[in-house]
Amino acid sequence: MKNDRQLYRLNRRTFVGSALMAGALTTQVGTAGPSPARSCRPAGLLARRVKLTADRLLSGQIPEFSTEFVLADVALAPDRRFNEYSGDLSGRYVGALALMPASDSPARLRSLVSQLISYQRSDGRFGQEDLVFKADEIGPRHMALLWGNGRLLVGLLEYYEQSRDPKILEVARRLGQFLLGVRRECSDPAVLKKLEGQGASGYICFTQLIEPLVLLKRATGDASLLEAATSIVPLLQPRGIQHAHGYLSTLRGIMMLHDETRDPKQLAFVEDAYTALLKSPDYTEFGSVLEYFGLRSAGHGTPDLSTIVENSGKDPRDEGCGHADFLRLSLQLWRQTGKLEYLERAERCLWNGFFFNQFPTGDFGHHVCAGSGVKPNDNVARAWWCCTMHGYRTFPDILDAVVTESEEGIRINLFEEVDWSGDNVGLNLRRSSREVKPLEWGLTVEVSRAANASRPIGVRVPNWAERAQLFLNGQPVPVEVKAGYAKLQRKWAAGDRLEVVFGCRMTLQRGDGTTLAPVKLSGSPVRALLMLGPWLMSVDSVRDPFFFGEPQDNTILVGGSPRTSAPIDSGDPSVGLLLPLSYVHGGFPGTHRVVLRPVADASRHDAAIVAVWSKFKRGGS
């Protein structure tokens, strides 16, 4: 993993040669000019998801991301929600499209950024210039400005990473100096105490500055910025009652800091926080986190929840930014430690929480987490002000992780559809068209380019797979798994096809975290989640409305030999297998059919009840 990490840092900019290659797509993701030596282009279902959000950002109508609209939080006009978080939306918009260009976005960003930087104040900040950062005056509005300015600095530096425009770097330097200038006053313990329970305007608006300070160091080489970032680390408070996005952004920043300093205490800090999160009610059945920590565990004697309830409602909900942060943090931990458990967590979040959170419009946003899964919001829940851009910004990190190359060879880590190009080998990854047995799922890897390449290709064998089979050009080959990867070495030629077939483990997961194999079910119902391989399986009220008829006391029957069916390819965004089963309804007689689907498949339906918790017992065929 050390070599993979070094190549990741050296080739971070080469990634943006990515482009959507599906012929019918109009959005082209990638930079102009010749393709870099290494690139990863989304294809198939992943390309559809990328295009969906790219189109939303570039041609969506309500609200339209016009220049005036995007820059409202630095121009402070026209009135727009969250303008007090100056630079938040504009910074995210610039950074996301800088790292994942689409259509005419490079030219559009050049014009937009040239106008954006004109709003910088004399002290380097953006936004309200009369806010005084003195400890006894600092409150939520100060934190809002710090949050937005921090996100803007990230976006400007991500834009600078591609443009190398010295004007942008100078603006970033001045903004960085402003943030450093308020550090002492913001570090006062009285400020921290005053901001407890303030949610998205709380103290995490200050601790999230670690990320932009590290990025500024990488752009300028100024090592003193690392010292400043390091001084903020101890100020991150336990999760308690606070906003997940800010907390996880801080942890991501500490991981970036560790990548620079190699300080083992910083890594241990993040690993301990991550482990504690997994064990808490804040970690959800969707493989991700709630928008606000503490809502599921709050009881008597907890801090005042009124600020959070005012912003999110009484029921806990998720947030696209939280999914994106948890996914990106998991990938960072995997890259820097080599521990596959972090990659597995990233994958579960990706195929369940993250993909499920993407709306049919391409936006990311919120679900209300209640009862058996999620229920309809009382609004459309599309967070155009943050989650839509932050979700889109996550696609580059996903693509960076699908295939990696080092001195040890090529590794396929995530099973996404991409066209990948390395030093001497090109690979096209697609869902397998091979006819497979029930509960099996496959991936086809076709060599598109090979120049005197005899490099080993390793395919991750995940924990959710009961078995793995490899076929080379149609013929089975032995599978030997070492360190979590099945490796095959030969002199590769263009046209070689490596097919991987996984037997998907079916597991029932109880509320206390313990698991049960379906064959262990009896006639007594067990309330549980059903995991089929990496997919959290669900029932939704659009496809199976009567499943949700009163009283909702259904029992799903799992037979001795469950069968699966492949997803429908005609526009169906399913990422995995469909599972036809039977159920007994709590209100009317008979045994009825129901199809359990990967929860991400429900993302294309608005205002639906989506159940992931059900009762299961032995029965059926």
C-alpha positions as CSV (number, residue, x, y, z in Angstrom):
1,M,0.0,0.0,0.0
2,K,2.9,2.4,0.5
3,N,3.6,2.4,-3.3
4,D,-0.1,2.8,-4.0
5,R,-0.1,5.9,-1.7
6,Q,2.9,7.4,-3.3
7,L,1.4,7.0,-6.8
8,Y,-1.9,8.4,-5.5
9,R,-0.2,11.6,-4.4
10,L,2.0,11.9,-7.5
11,N,-0.8,11.3,-9.9
12,R,-3.7,13.1,-8.2
13,R,-3.8,15.6,-11.0
14,T,-3.5,13.0,-13.8
15,F,-6.9,11.6,-12.7
16,V,-8.8,14.5,-14.3
17,G,-8.2,13.0,-17.7
18,S,-11.4,11.1,-16.9
19,A,-14.1,11.4,-19.5
20,L,-17.5,9.8,-20.0
21,M,-17.0,7.4,-22.9
22,A,-20.6,6.2,-23.4
23,G,-21.4,7.3,-26.9
24,A,-24.9,8.6,-26.2
25,L,-23.8,10.8,-23.3
26,T,-23.6,14.5,-24.0
27,T,-21.7,15.4,-20.8
28,Q,-18.0,14.8,-21.3
29,V,-16.1,14.6,-18.0
30,G,-12.4,15.4,-18.4
31,T,-9.9,18.1,-19.2
32,A,-9.1,19.4,-22.6
33,G,-5.8,18.3,-24.3
34,P,-4.0,15.0,-24.5
35,S,-4.9,12.2,-22.1
36,P,-2.4,11.6,-19.2
37,A,-0.5,8.4,-18.9
38,R,-2.8,7.3,-16.1
39,S,-6.6,8.0,-16.1
40,C,-9.8,6.4,-14.9
41,R,-13.0,7.1,-16.9
42,P,-16.4,6.3,-15.5
43,A,-18.5,3.9,-17.7
44,G,-21.8,2.1,-17.5
45,L,-23.9,2.7,-14.4
46,L,-21.2,4.8,-12.7
47,A,-21.1,7.1,-15.8
48,R,-24.8,7.5,-15.6
49,R,-24.6,8.7,-12.0
50,V,-21.7,11.1,-12.7
51,K,-23.6,12.5,-15.7
52,L,-26.8,12.9,-13.7
53,T,-25.1,15.3,-11.2
54,A,-22.9,17.0,-13.8
55,D,-26.0,17.9,-15.8
56,R,-27.7,19.2,-12.6
57,L,-24.8,21.5,-11.9
58,L,-24.4,22.8,-15.4
59,S,-27.9,22.8,-16.9
60,G,-30.3,22.3,-14.0
61,Q,-33.1,24.9,-13.9
62,I,-34.6,25.2,-10.4
63,P,-32.5,26.6,-8.9
64,E,-30.2,27.3,-11.8
65,F,-26.5,27.4,-10.9
66,S,-26.0,30.7,-12.8
67,T,-22.9,32.8,-12.1
68,E,-25.0,35.2,-10.1
69,F,-26.6,32.4,-8.1
70,V,-23.2,30.7,-7.3
71,L,-21.5,33.9,-6.3
72,A,-24.3,35.1,-4.1
73,D,-22.5,33.9,-1.0
74,V,-19.4,36.1,-1.7
75,A,-21.3,39.0,-3.3
76,L,-23.8,38.8,-0.5
77,A,-26.5,39.5,-3.1
78,P,-29.1,38.4,-4.2
79,D,-30.6,37.0,-1.1
80,R,-30.1,33.2,-1.0
81,R,-30.3,30.7,1.7
82,F,-27.0,30.3,3.6
83,N,-25.3,33.4,2.2
84,E,-23.8,33.9,5.7
85,Y,-21.7,30.8,5.0
86,S,-19.7,32.9,2.6
87,G,-17.9,30.8,0.0
88,D,-19.5,27.5,0.9
89,L,-21.6,26.9,-2.2
90,S,-19.2,28.8,-4.5
91,G,-16.2,27.0,-3.2
92,R,-17.7,23.6,-3.5
93,Y,-19.0,24.4,-7.0
94,V,-15.5,25.5,-8.2
95,G,-13.6,22.6,-6.5
96,A,-16.0,19.9,-7.7
97,L,-16.0,20.9,-11.3
98,A,-12.3,21.6,-11.3
99,L,-11.5,18.0,-10.3
100,M,-14.3,16.4,-12.3
101,P,-14.8,18.6,-15.4
102,A,-17.8,18.2,-17.6
103,S,-18.9,19.7,-20.9
104,D,-18.0,23.4,-21.0
105,S,-17.2,23.6,-17.3
106,P,-13.5,24.6,-17.7
107,A,-14.3,27.7,-19.6
108,R,-17.3,28.4,-17.3
109,L,-15.1,28.1,-14.3
110,R,-12.5,30.5,-15.7
111,S,-15.1,33.2,-16.0
112,L,-16.7,32.5,-12.7
113,V,-13.5,32.3,-10.7
114,S,-12.2,35.6,-12.2
115,Q,-15.4,37.2,-10.8
116,L,-15.3,35.3,-7.5
117,I,-11.8,36.5,-6.5
118,S,-12.9,40.2,-7.0
119,Y,-15.0,39.9,-3.8
120,Q,-12.1,39.2,-1.5
121,R,-11.9,41.7,1.3
122,S,-8.9,43.7,2.3
123,D,-8.0,41.4,5.2
124,G,-8.3,38.3,2.9
125,R,-11.7,37.1,3.9
126,F,-14.8,36.7,1.8
127,G,-18.2,37.7,3.1
128,Q,-19.3,40.1,5.9
129,E,-16.4,42.3,6.6
130,D,-17.6,43.9,9.9
131,L,-17.6,40.6,11.9
132,V,-14.9,41.1,14.6
133,F,-13.1,37.9,15.6
134,K,-12.6,38.6,19.3
135,A,-13.2,35.8,21.8
136,D,-16.0,37.5,23.6
137,E,-17.8,38.4,20.4
138,I,-17.4,35.1,18.4
139,G,-20.7,33.3,17.8
140,P,-22.6,31.3,15.2
141,R,-22.4,33.9,12.5
142,H,-18.6,34.0,12.9
143,M,-18.5,30.3,12.6
144,A,-20.6,30.4,9.5
145,L,-18.2,32.7,7.8
146,L,-15.2,30.5,8.8
147,W,-17.0,27.5,7.5
148,G,-17.7,29.0,4.1
149,N,-14.2,30.6,3.8
150,G,-12.7,27.2,4.6
151,R,-14.7,25.5,2.0
152,L,-13.9,28.2,-0.5
153,L,-10.2,27.9,0.2
154,V,-10.4,24.2,-0.5
155,G,-12.2,24.9,-3.8
156,L,-9.8,27.6,-4.9
157,L,-6.8,25.3,-4.2
158,E,-8.4,22.4,-6.1
159,Y,-9.0,24.8,-9.0
160,Y,-5.3,26.0,-8.7
161,E,-4.2,22.3,-8.8
162,Q,-5.6,22.2,-12.3
163,S,-5.0,25.8,-13.6
164,R,-1.7,26.7,-11.9
165,D,-2.9,30.3,-12.2
166,P,-0.6,32.4,-9.9
167,K,-3.5,34.9,-9.2
168,I,-5.5,32.1,-7.6
169,L,-2.6,31.1,-5.4
170,E,-2.2,34.7,-4.2
171,V,-5.9,34.9,-3.4
172,A,-5.5,31.6,-1.5
173,R,-2.5,32.8,0.4
174,R,-4.3,35.9,1.5
175,L,-7.4,33.9,2.6
176,G,-5.1,31.5,4.4
177,Q,-3.5,34.4,6.3
178,F,-6.9,35.6,7.4
179,L,-7.8,32.2,8.7
180,L,-4.5,32.0,10.6
181,G,-5.1,35.4,12.0
182,V,-8.3,34.4,13.8
183,R,-6.9,31.1,15.1
184,R,-5.8,32.3,18.5
185,E,-9.1,34.0,19.4
186,C,-11.1,31.0,18.1
187,S,-9.0,28.6,20.2
188,D,-10.1,30.2,23.4
189,P,-11.9,27.6,25.6
190,A,-14.7,30.0,26.2
191,V,-15.5,30.1,22.5
192,L,-15.7,26.4,22.4
193,K,-18.0,26.3,25.3
194,K,-20.3,29.0,23.9
195,L,-20.7,27.1,20.6
196,E,-21.7,23.7,22.1
197,G,-24.9,22.4,20.5
198,Q,-24.9,25.0,17.6
199,G,-25.0,22.3,14.9
200,A,-23.8,23.4,11.5
201,S,-22.7,26.7,13.1
202,G,-20.8,25.1,15.9
203,Y,-17.1,24.7,16.6
204,I,-16.5,22.2,13.8
205,C,-16.6,25.3,11.5
206,F,-13.2,26.1,13.0
207,T,-11.7,22.6,13.2
208,Q,-12.5,21.9,9.6
209,L,-9.8,24.4,8.6
210,I,-7.2,21.7,9.0
211,E,-8.0,20.5,5.4
212,P,-7.6,23.8,3.6
213,L,-4.4,24.6,5.6
214,V,-2.8,21.3,4.5
215,L,-3.9,22.0,0.9
216,L,-2.3,25.5,1.1
217,K,0.9,24.0,2.4
218,R,1.0,21.6,-0.6
219,A,0.5,24.5,-3.0
220,T,3.0,26.8,-1.4
221,G,5.5,24.6,0.4
222,D,5.1,26.6,3.6
223,A,5.7,24.0,6.4
224,S,4.5,26.5,9.1
225,L,1.0,25.8,7.8
226,L,1.3,22.2,9.1
227,E,2.2,23.5,12.5
228,A,-0.9,25.6,12.5
229,A,-3.1,22.7,11.4
230,T,-1.5,20.5,14.0
231,S,-2.4,22.9,16.7
232,I,-6.1,22.6,15.8
233,V,-6.3,18.8,16.1
234,P,-6.7,18.6,19.9
235,L,-9.6,21.1,19.7
236,L,-11.9,18.6,18.0
237,Q,-14.4,17.6,20.7
238,P,-16.1,14.2,21.0
239,R,-19.0,13.6,18.7
240,G,-21.7,14.5,21.3
241,I,-24.4,16.5,19.7
242,Q,-23.0,18.0,16.6
243,H,-22.9,18.2,12.8
244,A,-21.4,15.1,11.2
245,H,-20.2,16.9,8.1
246,G,-18.0,19.2,10.0
247,Y,-16.7,16.5,12.4
248,L,-15.9,14.1,9.5
249,S,-14.3,16.9,7.4
250,T,-12.0,17.6,10.4
251,L,-11.0,13.9,10.5
252,R,-10.4,13.9,6.8
253,G,-8.2,17.0,7.3
254,I,-6.2,15.2,10.0
255,M,-5.7,12.3,7.7
256,M,-4.3,14.7,5.1
257,L,-2.1,16.2,7.8
258,H,-0.9,12.7,8.7
259,D,0.0,12.1,5.0
260,E,2.3,15.1,5.3
261,T,3.8,14.6,8.8
262,R,3.6,10.8,9.3
263,D,2.9,11.5,12.9
264,P,1.5,8.2,14.3
265,K,-0.5,10.1,17.0
266,Q,-2.6,11.8,14.3
267,L,-3.4,8.4,12.6
268,A,-4.3,6.9,16.0
269,F,-6.6,9.8,16.7
270,V,-8.6,9.3,13.6
271,E,-8.7,5.5,13.9
272,D,-9.9,5.7,17.4
273,A,-12.6,8.2,16.5
274,Y,-13.6,6.1,13.5
275,T,-13.9,2.9,15.6
276,A,-16.0,4.7,18.2
277,L,-18.3,6.0,15.5
278,L,-18.9,2.5,14.1
279,K,-19.9,1.3,17.6
280,S,-22.4,4.1,18.1
281,P,-26.0,4.7,17.1
282,D,-24.7,7.5,14.8
283,Y,-23.4,4.8,12.3
284,T,-26.4,3.7,10.3
285,E,-27.7,0.5,8.6
286,F,-26.8,2.2,5.3
287,G,-23.1,1.9,6.0
288,S,-22.8,5.6,6.8
289,V,-23.8,8.3,9.4
290,L,-26.6,10.5,10.5
291,E,-26.5,14.2,9.7
292,Y,-26.4,15.1,13.3
293,F,-24.7,13.0,15.9
294,G,-26.5,12.2,19.1
295,L,-30.1,12.3,17.9
296,R,-30.5,8.5,18.2
297,S,-28.8,8.3,21.6
298,A,-30.0,11.6,23.2
299,G,-31.8,11.2,26.5
300,H,-32.3,12.9,29.8
301,G,-29.4,15.1,30.7
302,T,-28.2,15.6,27.2
303,P,-27.4,19.1,25.8
304,D,-30.2,21.2,24.3
305,L,-31.3,19.8,21.0
306,S,-33.5,22.7,19.9
307,T,-31.0,24.2,17.4
308,I,-30.6,20.8,15.7
309,V,-34.3,19.9,15.7
310,E,-35.1,23.4,14.3
311,N,-32.8,22.6,11.3
312,S,-33.5,18.9,10.7
313,G,-36.7,18.0,12.5
314,K,-37.4,15.6,15.4
315,D,-36.5,12.4,13.4
316,P,-32.9,11.7,12.7
317,R,-32.0,12.1,9.0
318,D,-29.0,11.4,6.8
319,E,-27.2,13.9,4.6
320,G,-25.3,13.6,1.3
321,C,-22.3,15.4,2.7
322,G,-22.1,13.0,5.6
323,H,-22.2,10.0,3.2
324,A,-19.5,11.6,1.0
325,D,-17.3,12.4,4.0
326,F,-17.5,8.9,5.5
327,L,-16.8,7.3,2.2
328,R,-13.8,9.6,1.5
329,L,-12.5,9.1,5.1
330,S,-12.7,5.3,4.8
331,L,-10.7,5.5,1.5
332,Q,-8.1,7.7,3.2
333,L,-7.7,5.2,6.0
334,W,-7.4,2.3,3.6
335,R,-4.7,4.1,1.6
336,Q,-2.6,5.1,4.5
337,T,-2.9,1.9,6.5
338,G,-3.4,-0.8,3.9
339,K,-6.2,-2.3,6.0
340,L,-8.9,-3.8,3.8
341,E,-11.5,-3.3,6.5
342,Y,-11.6,0.4,5.7
343,L,-12.1,-0.4,2.0
344,E,-14.9,-2.7,2.8
345,R,-16.6,0.1,4.9
346,A,-16.1,2.5,2.0
347,E,-17.7,0.0,-0.4
348,R,-20.7,-0.6,1.9
349,C,-21.3,3.2,2.1
350,L,-20.8,3.6,-1.6
351,W,-23.3,1.0,-2.7
352,N,-25.9,1.7,0.0
353,G,-25.8,5.1,1.7
354,F,-24.1,7.2,-1.0
355,F,-25.8,5.8,-4.2
356,F,-29.2,5.7,-2.3
357,N,-28.7,9.4,-1.4
358,Q,-28.5,10.5,-5.0
359,F,-31.9,11.8,-6.2
360,P,-33.3,11.4,-9.8
361,T,-32.4,15.1,-10.4
362,G,-28.7,14.4,-9.7
363,D,-28.9,16.2,-6.4
364,F,-27.8,14.8,-3.1
365,G,-29.6,15.6,0.1
366,H,-31.6,14.0,3.0
367,H,-33.7,11.0,4.0
368,V,-35.7,10.8,7.2
369,C,-34.4,7.7,9.0
370,A,-37.3,6.3,10.9
371,G,-39.2,3.1,11.6
372,S,-38.1,0.3,9.2
373,G,-35.9,2.4,7.0
374,V,-36.7,5.8,5.6
375,K,-40.0,7.6,5.1
376,P,-40.9,10.5,2.9
377,N,-39.7,14.0,3.8
378,D,-42.1,16.9,4.2
379,N,-40.0,18.7,1.5
380,V,-38.1,17.6,-1.5
381,A,-34.9,17.2,0.6
382,R,-32.4,18.1,-2.2
383,A,-29.6,20.1,-0.6
384,W,-28.5,22.2,-3.6
385,W,-26.6,24.4,-1.2
386,C,-24.0,21.8,-0.3
387,C,-24.7,18.1,-0.8
388,T,-25.1,18.2,-4.5
389,M,-21.6,19.6,-5.0
390,H,-20.0,17.6,-2.2
391,G,-21.5,14.4,-3.6
392,Y,-20.1,15.2,-7.0
393,R,-16.7,16.0,-5.5
394,T,-16.7,12.4,-4.2
395,F,-16.6,10.8,-7.6
396,P,-12.9,11.6,-8.2
397,D,-12.0,9.8,-5.0
398,I,-14.0,6.8,-6.0
399,L,-12.4,6.7,-9.4
400,D,-8.9,7.0,-7.8
401,A,-9.6,3.9,-5.8
402,V,-11.1,1.5,-8.3
403,V,-7.8,0.4,-9.8
404,T,-4.3,1.2,-8.4
405,E,-0.9,0.5,-9.8
406,S,2.4,0.2,-8.0
407,E,5.7,-1.7,-8.3
408,E,3.8,-4.7,-6.9
409,G,1.4,-4.7,-9.9
410,I,-2.2,-3.7,-10.7
411,R,-4.9,-4.1,-8.1
412,I,-8.7,-3.9,-8.7
413,N,-10.1,-2.7,-5.4
414,L,-13.6,-1.6,-6.1
415,F,-16.0,-3.2,-8.6
416,E,-17.2,-0.2,-10.5
417,E,-17.6,0.1,-14.3
418,V,-14.6,2.2,-15.5
419,D,-12.1,2.4,-18.3
420,W,-8.7,2.6,-16.7
421,S,-5.3,3.3,-18.3
422,G,-2.0,2.6,-16.6
423,D,1.6,2.8,-17.6
424,N,1.6,-0.1,-19.9
425,V,-1.9,-1.7,-19.5
426,G,-5.4,-0.5,-20.1
427,L,-8.4,-2.2,-18.5
428,N,-12.1,-1.9,-19.1
429,L,-14.2,-3.0,-16.1
430,R,-17.9,-4.0,-16.7
431,R,-20.6,-5.9,-15.0
432,S,-20.3,-9.5,-16.1
433,S,-22.6,-10.8,-18.9
434,R,-21.7,-14.4,-18.0
435,E,-24.7,-16.5,-17.0
436,V,-24.2,-17.2,-13.3
437,K,-25.9,-19.3,-10.7
438,P,-28.3,-17.9,-8.1
439,L,-26.6,-15.6,-5.5
440,E,-23.6,-15.0,-7.8
441,W,-22.5,-11.7,-9.3
442,G,-19.6,-11.0,-11.6
443,L,-17.2,-8.5,-13.1
444,T,-15.5,-8.6,-16.5
445,V,-12.1,-7.1,-16.9
446,E,-11.0,-6.7,-20.6
447,V,-7.5,-5.7,-21.5
448,S,-7.8,-2.8,-23.9
449,R,-4.1,-2.0,-24.2
450,A,-0.9,-4.0,-23.4
451,A,2.7,-3.0,-24.2
452,N,5.1,-5.7,-23.3
453,A,3.1,-6.1,-20.1
454,S,3.6,-9.1,-17.8
455,R,2.4,-7.4,-14.7
456,P,0.3,-9.2,-12.1
457,I,-3.3,-8.2,-11.8
458,G,-4.8,-8.7,-8.4
459,V,-8.6,-8.7,-7.8
460,R,-9.8,-8.1,-4.3
461,V,-11.8,-11.0,-2.8
462,P,-14.2,-9.3,-0.4
463,N,-15.4,-10.6,2.9
464,W,-19.0,-10.6,1.5
465,A,-18.0,-13.3,-1.0
466,E,-18.3,-16.9,0.0
467,R,-16.2,-17.9,-3.0
468,A,-14.5,-16.5,-6.0
469,Q,-13.9,-17.9,-9.5
470,L,-11.6,-16.6,-12.2
471,F,-12.0,-17.2,-15.9
472,L,-9.3,-16.2,-18.4
473,N,-10.5,-16.0,-21.9
474,G,-13.4,-18.3,-21.0
475,Q,-11.3,-20.9,-19.2
476,P,-11.3,-21.3,-15.4
477,V,-8.0,-20.6,-13.7
478,P,-6.9,-21.4,-10.1
479,V,-7.6,-18.9,-7.4
480,E,-5.0,-18.3,-4.8
481,V,-5.9,-15.5,-2.4
482,K,-3.1,-13.6,-0.6
483,A,-3.6,-10.5,1.5
484,G,-7.2,-10.3,0.3
485,Y,-6.4,-10.4,-3.5
486,A,-6.5,-13.1,-6.1
487,K,-3.5,-12.5,-8.3
488,L,-2.9,-13.6,-11.9
489,Q,0.4,-12.9,-13.7
490,R,1.0,-13.5,-17.4
491,K,2.0,-11.5,-20.5
492,W,-1.1,-9.6,-21.2
493,A,-2.4,-9.0,-24.7
494,A,-5.1,-6.6,-25.9
495,G,-8.4,-8.5,-26.0
496,D,-7.6,-10.7,-23.0
497,R,-10.7,-11.1,-20.8
498,L,-10.6,-11.8,-17.1
499,E,-13.9,-12.7,-15.6
500,V,-14.5,-12.8,-11.9
501,V,-17.5,-14.4,-10.3
502,F,-18.4,-14.1,-6.6
503,G,-20.7,-16.2,-4.6
504,C,-22.6,-13.6,-2.6
505,R,-23.0,-14.4,1.1
506,M,-26.5,-13.8,2.4
507,T,-26.5,-12.6,6.0
508,L,-29.2,-11.4,8.4
509,Q,-27.9,-8.7,10.7
510,R,-29.8,-8.1,14.0
511,G,-30.2,-4.8,15.7
512,D,-27.5,-5.6,18.2
513,G,-25.0,-6.2,15.4
514,T,-24.9,-9.9,15.6
515,T,-25.4,-11.9,12.4
516,L,-27.3,-15.0,11.4
517,A,-27.1,-17.2,8.3
518,P,-30.5,-17.7,6.7
519,V,-30.2,-21.4,7.0
520,K,-30.2,-20.9,10.8
521,L,-33.7,-19.3,10.7
522,S,-36.5,-21.2,12.4
523,G,-40.3,-20.7,12.5
524,S,-39.9,-17.8,15.0
525,P,-39.5,-14.4,13.2
526,V,-36.3,-12.5,13.6
527,R,-36.1,-8.7,13.0
528,A,-33.1,-8.0,10.9
529,L,-31.4,-6.4,7.9
530,L,-30.8,-8.7,5.0
531,M,-27.4,-8.3,3.3
532,L,-26.8,-10.0,0.0
533,G,-23.1,-9.7,-0.7
534,P,-22.4,-6.0,-0.2
535,W,-26.0,-4.8,-0.9
536,L,-28.4,-3.8,1.8
537,M,-31.7,-5.3,0.5
538,S,-35.0,-3.3,0.7
539,V,-38.6,-3.1,-0.2
540,D,-40.2,0.2,-1.4
541,S,-43.7,1.5,-1.5
542,V,-43.5,2.3,-5.2
543,R,-42.9,-1.3,-6.5
544,D,-44.6,-3.1,-3.6
545,P,-47.3,-0.8,-2.2
546,F,-49.4,-3.4,-0.5
547,F,-46.4,-4.6,1.5
548,F,-46.9,-1.4,3.5
549,G,-50.6,-1.8,4.0
550,E,-51.8,-1.6,7.7
551,P,-50.9,-3.2,9.9
552,Q,-47.2,-3.4,8.9
553,D,-46.4,-6.6,10.7
554,N,-45.1,-8.6,7.8
555,T,-42.9,-11.6,7.9
556,I,-40.6,-12.4,4.9
557,L,-40.1,-16.1,4.2
558,V,-36.6,-17.3,3.3
559,G,-36.4,-20.8,1.8
560,G,-33.6,-23.3,1.8
561,S,-32.5,-22.4,-1.7
562,P,-33.1,-18.7,-2.4
563,R,-32.8,-17.6,-6.0
564,T,-31.8,-14.3,-7.5
565,S,-32.2,-12.5,-10.8
566,A,-29.9,-10.2,-12.6
567,P,-30.8,-6.5,-12.7
568,I,-32.7,-5.2,-15.8
569,D,-30.3,-3.3,-18.0
570,S,-32.8,-1.0,-19.8
571,G,-32.1,2.1,-17.8
572,D,-32.4,0.4,-14.4
573,P,-29.8,1.8,-12.1
574,S,-29.6,-1.4,-9.9
575,V,-26.1,-2.1,-8.8
576,G,-26.6,-5.7,-7.7
577,L,-28.9,-8.7,-7.7
578,L,-32.7,-8.8,-7.1
579,L,-34.0,-11.3,-4.6
580,P,-37.6,-12.6,-5.2
581,L,-39.1,-14.0,-2.0
582,S,-42.5,-14.5,-0.3
583,Y,-44.1,-12.8,2.6
584,V,-47.0,-13.2,5.0
585,H,-48.9,-9.9,5.6
586,G,-50.0,-8.9,9.1
587,G,-53.4,-7.8,7.9
588,F,-54.7,-10.2,5.3
589,P,-54.3,-13.9,4.5
590,G,-52.2,-15.7,2.0
591,T,-48.6,-15.8,0.9
592,H,-47.5,-13.1,-1.4
593,R,-44.5,-12.3,-3.6
594,V,-42.1,-9.5,-3.0
595,V,-38.8,-8.5,-4.6
596,L,-36.0,-7.3,-2.4
597,R,-33.8,-4.9,-4.2
598,P,-30.5,-3.2,-3.4
599,V,-31.5,0.0,-1.5
600,A,-29.7,2.2,-4.0
601,D,-32.2,1.1,-6.6
602,A,-34.9,3.0,-4.7
603,S,-33.0,6.3,-5.2
604,R,-34.9,7.0,-8.4
605,H,-38.3,7.2,-6.7
606,D,-39.4,10.2,-4.8
607,A,-41.6,10.2,-1.6
608,A,-41.3,6.5,-1.1
609,I,-41.2,4.4,2.1
610,V,-38.2,2.2,1.9
611,A,-38.0,-0.6,4.4
612,V,-34.7,-2.3,5.2
613,W,-35.7,-3.7,8.6
614,S,-38.1,-6.6,8.3
615,K,-39.0,-9.8,10.1
616,F,-37.7,-13.0,8.6
617,K,-38.4,-16.7,9.3
618,R,-37.8,-20.0,7.6
619,G,-40.3,-20.8,4.9
620,G,-41.0,-20.3,1.2
621,S,-39.3,-22.0,-1.7
